[in-house]
Amino acid sequence: MRSGKELILATKEFATDRQSKSWWMIISTGVIWLIFLSGTLLNIPTIAKIACSIISGFILVRVFVIYHDHQHKSILAKSKIADFFMQLFGLLALTPSSIWKSSHDYHHHHNSILMGASYGSFPVMTKKFYLRLPRKKRFQYLFARHPLTLLFGYITVFMLGMCLLPFLSQPKKHLDGLFSLIVHFSFGSLLLFGLGWQSLVLFLIIPCFISSAIGSYLFYAQHNFPGVLYMDKKGWAYEKAALESSSFFKMNPLMHWFTGNIGYHHIHHLNARIPFYRLPEVMKKFPELQSPKITSFKPSDIYRCLRLKVWDVDKQQMVGLAEI
């Protein structure tokens, strides 16, 4: 059973971009997405429009994962055409490249390090540190991890966390955060004044709300689940963090398609250059990756993940407010 650098190096053969397949994934997903988005504007029964809007939201999660892979340079890294469309998507989807890439790269290299894993991820404090905080700071910390914050990720995680706040903190470096908000709201205004409020809601707001809520929860639960391991910097290792601090999200095949296989998160963290469409192949190939820590969309699993608040150093586990 391989481990450490040996295991990471063994996955290298799968960290190759099959350009024709990558383009097929982008084009086929884009066409399917546009078909359902178009359904929200057609003269069809309202219930059918709503169904198209909801499905568009789920497909948008997959589109975002494709964008995420491109930012990792795991697909079409040298294609200027792909880069143009991905940069445009990032602006429209409230994840401008300068902010997303810097924060997400940091997340990958600091995953599960106590007191250093919060940038680009959800904040994690030790129980001892939390108890020393004044009430206002406790509220801010718990608000960042609150279920409603995840549910309304369209506003909290993306509009504020990915665009406005980075721009306000570093205007020159993250000017695209402001530009992303302008582009997104301008597009929304065109829909509102050109086609009416129903088109705005069905074509833009519902799909973005659904995809943002799913994406926010996935990102949270993949690193905040029963059995997750957090470490101080001295005991941290990249491979250990990938396998012990990143979950495998168990889903049915349709949901794996909608989420672009991001549920194979332990493998993605082990080697981020593996294209999303090869992650299941890697899991089948490596026995070392077939016993991951698991969570799912079951209500009981969602509850167990959402109740976790701080890291208890003595117990070496995440605990809820009742145990603080």
Stockholm file with secondary structure:
# STOCKHOLM 1.0

chainA/1-324         MRSGKELILATKEFATDRQSKSWWMIISTGVIWLIFLSGTLLNIPTIAKIACSIISGFILVRVFVIYHDHQHKSILAKSKIADFFMQLFGLLALTPSSIWKSSHDYHHHHNSILMGASYGSFPVMTKKFYLRLPRKKRFQYLFARHPLTLLFGYITVFMLGMCLLPFLSQPKKHLDGLFSLIVHFSFGSLLLFGLGWQSLVLFLIIPCFISSAIGSYLFYAQHNFPGVLYMDKKGWAYEKAALESSSFFKMNPLMHWFTGNIGYHHIHHLNARIPFYRLPEVMKKFPELQSPKITSFKPSDIYRCLRLKVWDVDKQQMVGLAEI
#=GR chainA/1-324 SS CCCHHHHHHHGGGGCCCCHHHHHHHHHHHHHHHHHHHHHTTSSSCHHHHHHHHHHHHHHHHHHHHHHHHHHTTSSSTTCHHHHHHHHHHHHHTTCCHHHHHHHHHHHHHHTTBTTTSCTTSCCCCBHHHHHHSCHHHHHHHHHHTCHHHHHTHIIIIIIIIIIIHHHHHSTTTTHHHHHHHHHHHHHHHHHHHHHCHHHIIIIIIHHHHHHHHHHHHHHHHTTSSTTCCCBCGGGCCHHHHHHHSSCEEECCHHHHHHTTTTTBHHHHHHCTTSCGGGHHHHHHHCGGGSSCCEEESSHHHHHHHHTCCEEETTTTEEECGGGC
#=GC SS_cons         CCCHHHHHHHGGGGCCCCHHHHHHHHHHHHHHHHHHHHHTTSSSCHHHHHHHHHHHHHHHHHHHHHHHHHHTTSSSTTCHHHHHHHHHHHHHTTCCHHHHHHHHHHHHHHTTBTTTSCTTSCCCCBHHHHHHSCHHHHHHHHHHTCHHHHHTHIIIIIIIIIIIHHHHHSTTTTHHHHHHHHHHHHHHHHHHHHHCHHHIIIIIIHHHHHHHHHHHHHHHHTTSSTTCCCBCGGGCCHHHHHHHSSCEEECCHHHHHHTTTTTBHHHHHHCTTSCGGGHHHHHHHCGGGSSCCEEESSHHHHHHHHTCCEEETTTTEEECGGGC
//
